[in-house]
Amino acid sequence: MKSFLISLILFVSAWNCSAETYYVSPTGSDNNPGTQAAPFKTLTKLSSVLQPGDIGYLRGGTYTSTAGNGASVHFLIQNLTGTSGNPIKIWAYPGETPVFDLSSVTPTNAYPFGMVLNNCSYVHIKGLTIKNLKQIANGSGVSYGFAFQSSPNCTAENINVYNIGGTGCTIQYSNGSGFLNCDSHNNGDGVSPDTWNFGDGFTRSE
């Protein structure tokens, strides 16, 4: 009887710690449960449910910003805390490419970011494309494609960032975070007073 109770306790503990799988799609809704058949629509909603060991699959297709021309961040992932043994994964669904296209944005914010991972740890992002964020027209600032901000020990893998009016990818105050097999290309600072000074593929600040 004692061994049975121990086994039952271990089973319940393992069940409570089981990882969850969620899905996001451009055609989804944040009122959905986040299943494969009824996916979420936004990274904001996905961020609100992910726990250590969970995985969020982003389905292929084009994601567009609804944040407005004055937004400082167009796609935000924040406040996620994984562990070294149980990282949180935000991955492209196998065989598909989620594309975050910002071509419809005409920035009025001097320093907008396409996608930011903020205040996170042990988060692994994989397989995304971020493109077409223009530079503010008056040259008062530059745009950024993807950024780690105050997010240590995180990884971006196989992401493709291009056609950004400034810097493609940056790490800001995020020790232990880095890029793995990522591409950052065709980015340029064409209109600021220090023309092309911030047209970088990858930068880091600590």
C-alpha positions as CSV (number, residue, x, y, z in Angstrom):
1,M,0.0,0.0,0.0
2,K,2.8,2.4,0.9
3,S,4.6,1.8,-2.4
4,F,1.3,2.3,-4.3
5,L,0.9,5.7,-2.6
6,I,4.4,6.7,-3.4
7,S,3.9,5.7,-7.1
8,L,0.7,7.7,-7.2
9,I,2.3,10.8,-5.8
10,L,5.1,10.6,-8.3
11,F,2.7,10.1,-11.1
12,V,0.6,13.1,-10.0
13,S,3.8,15.2,-9.7
14,A,5.0,14.3,-13.1
15,W,1.6,15.0,-14.6
16,N,1.5,18.4,-13.0
17,C,4.9,19.2,-14.4
18,S,4.2,18.1,-18.0
19,A,5.0,20.6,-20.7
20,E,2.3,22.2,-22.8
21,T,2.2,22.8,-26.5
22,Y,0.5,25.9,-27.9
23,Y,0.0,27.3,-31.4
24,V,-0.2,30.7,-33.0
25,S,-1.4,31.5,-36.5
26,P,-2.1,34.7,-38.5
27,T,-5.6,33.4,-38.9
28,G,-6.1,32.6,-35.3
29,S,-7.8,34.4,-32.4
30,D,-6.6,35.3,-28.9
31,N,-10.0,34.1,-27.7
32,N,-9.1,30.6,-28.8
33,P,-7.5,28.0,-26.5
34,G,-4.2,27.9,-28.5
35,T,-4.6,24.4,-29.8
36,Q,-3.5,23.3,-33.2
37,A,-7.2,23.4,-34.4
38,A,-7.9,26.7,-32.7
39,P,-4.6,28.7,-32.4
40,F,-3.9,32.1,-30.8
41,K,-3.2,35.1,-33.0
42,T,-0.5,37.1,-31.2
43,L,2.8,36.7,-29.4
44,T,1.3,38.8,-26.6
45,K,-1.3,36.1,-25.9
46,L,1.3,33.3,-26.2
47,S,3.6,35.1,-23.7
48,S,0.8,35.1,-21.2
49,V,0.6,31.3,-21.0
50,L,4.0,29.9,-21.6
51,Q,5.7,28.1,-18.6
52,P,9.1,26.4,-18.3
53,G,9.4,23.5,-20.7
54,D,6.4,24.6,-22.9
55,I,6.7,25.1,-26.6
56,G,4.8,27.6,-28.7
57,Y,4.6,26.8,-32.4
58,L,4.2,29.7,-34.9
59,R,2.4,28.6,-38.0
60,G,3.6,29.8,-41.4
61,G,2.2,32.9,-43.0
62,T,2.4,36.6,-42.7
63,Y,2.0,38.4,-39.4
64,T,1.4,42.2,-39.6
65,S,1.7,44.8,-36.9
66,T,-1.4,46.4,-35.4
67,A,0.6,48.6,-33.0
68,G,0.5,51.7,-35.2
69,N,3.2,53.9,-36.7
70,G,4.2,55.4,-33.4
71,A,4.9,52.1,-31.6
72,S,8.3,51.5,-30.0
73,V,7.8,47.7,-30.3
74,H,5.7,46.0,-32.9
75,F,5.9,42.3,-31.8
76,L,6.7,41.8,-28.1
77,I,7.6,38.7,-26.2
78,Q,8.1,39.4,-22.5
79,N,8.2,38.2,-18.9
80,L,9.0,34.5,-19.7
81,T,11.2,32.6,-17.3
82,G,12.4,29.2,-18.4
83,T,15.3,27.2,-16.8
84,S,18.5,25.7,-18.2
85,G,16.9,22.2,-18.0
86,N,13.4,23.4,-19.2
87,P,13.7,26.3,-21.6
88,I,10.7,27.9,-23.1
89,K,10.6,27.4,-26.9
90,I,9.0,29.6,-29.5
91,W,9.6,27.9,-32.8
92,A,8.4,27.9,-36.3
93,Y,6.1,25.0,-36.9
94,P,8.1,22.3,-38.7
95,G,8.3,22.9,-42.5
96,E,6.7,26.3,-42.2
97,T,8.0,29.9,-42.1
98,P,6.3,32.6,-40.0
99,V,7.1,36.0,-41.5
100,F,6.7,39.2,-39.5
101,D,6.3,41.8,-42.3
102,L,6.5,45.4,-41.2
103,S,6.2,47.0,-44.7
104,S,2.9,48.6,-43.8
105,V,4.5,50.6,-41.0
106,T,5.7,54.2,-41.6
107,P,7.5,54.9,-38.3
108,T,6.9,58.1,-36.4
109,N,8.9,56.7,-33.5
110,A,12.6,57.5,-33.9
111,Y,13.8,54.1,-32.6
112,P,11.2,51.4,-33.3
113,F,11.8,47.7,-32.9
114,G,10.3,45.0,-35.0
115,M,10.5,42.2,-32.4
116,V,11.8,42.3,-28.8
117,L,12.4,39.6,-26.3
118,N,12.2,41.6,-23.0
119,N,12.7,40.6,-19.4
120,C,13.0,36.9,-20.2
121,S,15.4,34.1,-19.4
122,Y,16.1,30.7,-21.0
123,V,13.9,31.3,-24.0
124,H,14.8,29.7,-27.4
125,I,13.3,31.3,-30.5
126,K,13.8,29.5,-33.8
127,G,12.9,29.8,-37.5
128,L,11.3,33.2,-37.8
129,T,11.7,35.9,-40.5
130,I,11.4,39.6,-39.6
131,K,11.6,42.1,-42.5
132,N,10.8,45.5,-43.9
133,L,10.8,48.0,-41.0
134,K,11.6,51.4,-42.5
135,Q,13.7,54.1,-40.9
136,I,12.0,57.2,-39.7
137,A,11.9,59.6,-42.7
138,N,13.4,62.6,-41.0
139,G,16.6,60.7,-40.1
140,S,16.2,61.4,-36.3
141,G,16.7,57.7,-35.5
142,V,17.1,54.2,-36.8
143,S,15.0,51.0,-36.7
144,Y,15.9,47.6,-35.2
145,G,14.8,44.3,-36.5
146,F,15.2,41.9,-33.5
147,A,16.5,42.6,-30.0
148,F,17.2,40.8,-26.7
149,Q,16.5,43.3,-24.0
150,S,17.3,42.5,-20.3
151,S,16.9,38.8,-21.3
152,P,19.9,36.7,-20.2
153,N,20.6,33.1,-21.4
154,C,18.3,33.2,-24.4
155,T,18.9,32.0,-27.9
156,A,17.7,33.1,-31.4
157,E,18.3,30.4,-33.9
158,N,17.8,30.3,-37.7
159,I,16.1,33.7,-37.8
160,N,16.3,35.8,-40.9
161,V,16.2,39.6,-40.5
162,Y,16.4,41.9,-43.5
163,N,15.4,45.3,-45.1
164,I,15.6,47.1,-41.7
165,G,16.2,50.8,-41.7
166,G,19.1,50.6,-39.3
167,T,20.3,47.5,-37.3
168,G,19.1,44.0,-38.0
169,C,19.8,42.3,-34.7
170,T,21.0,43.5,-31.3
171,I,21.7,42.2,-27.8
172,Q,21.1,44.8,-25.0
173,Y,21.9,44.0,-21.4
174,S,21.4,40.3,-21.9
175,N,24.4,38.3,-20.7
176,G,24.6,34.8,-22.0
177,S,22.2,35.4,-24.9
178,G,23.2,35.0,-28.5
179,F,22.4,34.2,-32.2
180,L,22.9,30.8,-33.7
181,N,22.9,30.3,-37.5
182,C,21.0,33.6,-38.1
183,D,21.1,35.9,-41.1
184,S,20.9,39.7,-40.9
185,H,21.3,41.4,-44.3
186,N,20.2,44.3,-46.5
187,N,19.9,46.6,-43.5
188,G,20.9,50.3,-43.8
189,D,20.9,53.6,-42.1
190,G,20.4,55.9,-45.1
191,V,19.1,59.2,-43.8
192,S,20.5,60.0,-40.4
193,P,23.1,62.7,-39.9
194,D,25.8,60.0,-39.6
195,T,24.6,58.2,-42.8
196,W,25.1,54.4,-42.7
197,N,26.7,54.6,-39.2
198,F,24.0,52.3,-37.7
199,G,23.4,50.1,-40.7
200,D,24.7,47.0,-38.8
201,G,23.9,43.3,-39.1
202,F,24.6,42.5,-35.4
203,T,25.4,44.7,-32.4
204,R,25.8,44.3,-28.7
205,S,25.6,46.6,-25.7
206,E,26.1,45.8,-22.0
